[in-house]
Amino acid sequence: MRFAPSPGLTDLTGRRRELSALRADIDGAGLDTLAGRGVPRGRVLLIAGRPGSGRTALAEELVRRVRAEYPDGLLRVRLTTSQGEPTFPAPAARDLLYALGASAPPGADEEELSARLREVFAGKRAVLLFDDADSAEQVDLLLPRAPGCLVVAVSRGPLTGIPDVRPCTLGGLDSRAAVEMLVRYAGPTRITCDPVAADSVVELCAGQPAALALVGGWLAARPLASVSDAARRLREIPDRAVDEEGRVERPVARAFRLAYGALPAPAARILRMLVLAPDATVDALSASALAGCSVPTAHTTLEEFVAHGLLRRLPGHPAPDPAAPRRTEIAPGPGAAPRYQLPGCLEPLLEAALREEERPQDRELARARMLERTVRQLQACCWAAAPAGDREARERLEALPRALRFPSRPAAAGWLEERLRELREAARMAVESGRLDTLARRLVAALTHALAAHRGAERAAPELYELHQLVLDVARRQDLVLEEAAALLNLGDLDARAGRTLEALGRYKDALEAARLAEDPYPTGRALESIGATYQELRDWTRAADWYGRALSLHLTRRDLVAQARLYARLGAVHVHAGNWGEALREWRAATAASRRLGDLPAHARALYETARVHQYAGRPQEALRTCLEAVESARRAGDPRLQAAVRLRAADALDRLGQEAEAELHRNAAERLLARANAAQTEQAELVQQAKQPPHTTAKPEQTCETSSGSAKD
């Protein structure tokens, strides 16, 4: 079948009166202005209606028309999961901050995130689309306190609690617009020849855009069927909702049964499998994994679903040109595939069909195939971020199928940001559906590595915090002590970086308890050392030395020389802070011996440098000088000019104390030359990196739009 152009998300039928009213509300004065009060925030518009009423399509058309008036961009946030459950607003707040080039501390609560959002939005002019809002509390946390911003919220009902909200409640389309919608899907001939039957179809569909699209798609797929046939078949379908919770309008349920019942068996199976996708959002790659079919077959079928009103393209993914030659394969790379989303009004109906027609083991197998594909995509995304000289990463990337490869690092980064909401949902599904099996672990690890590779550890920290918290919750629920210890250690590290030292200490002690229950020496040693580091941060030198000593004892029994060298150095630093020169010298000498046995020249030079410093603090300039000269030679062999400079400056101080000013000046001059060479090399390297990042030619400035989620095409 050749694709026919179908109505897009912003190609709206009807709703001209509603659009005009919304436009007037934007331009009109608010209640605060009329009352003579200052405007505390931007205008908030509400588009309310049942799923299937076209509420999201109307919102998309509105923001498309006004976005040029808001130079700071368009940001979309979806506030309901594909299972119809309200989402926590914290991830959405983090997405908004990241899209605006800002961030918040990992683990920040909702109040902190809200305050940070108000700070970042100050003075900006942006338009925000909040789709599927469940409550006023969700929206209020994300509202920018900036008079120049516009918020368009889409909800099932009113958002009581937010003042000065302009509501626009949607019902069915009027008769003329409803018939026009049938014409756009099925063509004008049959509709014009039988206007009475067309009016009957509109009445049976109650003017609901989703129901009309399904019936129009059914007619488009059957050129020999009449409009009377469609009306007759609709009347024959029982007038009851499939969904017991009343999440689906009866006209939409009837139209869905008509369209779904007429699909070929392979296409019907692909359609019902789509509800297993995270956020009910797919591309041809994920659809092929779910259904177990080829990627070209999935692409063709998805486009047919769009033409039949069963699927929507996400914003920014245009329809194929009907005059272009038929494609046999999609463009290379996961980021090149068009993306689609199930209308929210159809999800409960497809969930029911999936339960009735697919065995539980087949559903699990489909989900496993999709998650395995997601893991491979995340691995490819991570390898695409590797430096140009990383031969191993390049070879791994080239070994993947062509459809999974990314052509460049920016393409991989764009894919990651565009699909982050879906990837978070995939991680949640994988972790909560089983006992943290191998696939779930691989998925969480792959997402963690990809975020760190593209965002950097600092900017990725808020997302990593949520991932580790997810693993912790499931590990505790299922009594998996080793996974619990690992998650607590990771969360403790992030708490420590965010300055929540006492919270980090509690995490580390809980991790130690879990690691001991698991009888695993690695997390036990890590927890002991982390507790010591936290007490060191709190300047409790006695407790820090005690916990470092416990960790050292464990690593001595395991004969882990690397850990021993590190802990000797940490103990030496703690004793220096405490003024215990004898203990400090003992530990730094042990660190020097351990690093020498390891053959670690930089660590050996640093240990000698610290030993010399302790000698100097203890009033032994002769021993300090002798140790400094030994450290100079070690740093020279290590090839570290900055370390050499630091050691020479320490030697100069020791010589000054001995009254040898001339020799001290020689060391200072040598240190200055070493630092100058190191700075020149660093500047040259930075310039080379910057040149490598520059595009080969100047391109037009992209349109300023920030998409904070996978997009919204629910209704």
Helices and strands as residue ranges (DSSP letters): H 16-27, H 31-34, E 43-48, H 55-66, G 67-69, E 74-78, H 89-99, H 110-121, E 127-133, H 136-142, E 150-155, E 165-169, H 175-186, H 188-193, H 195-204, H 209-220, H 227-236, H 250-261, H 265-273, G 274-276, G 278-280, E 281-283, H 284-291, H 295-307, E 312-313, G 334-336, E 339-341, H 347-357, H 360-384, H 391-399, G 402-404, H 409-418, H 420-433, H 438-477, H 481-497, H 501-518, H 521-537, H 541-558, H 561-578, H 581-598, H 601-617, H 621-638, H 641-657, H 661-693
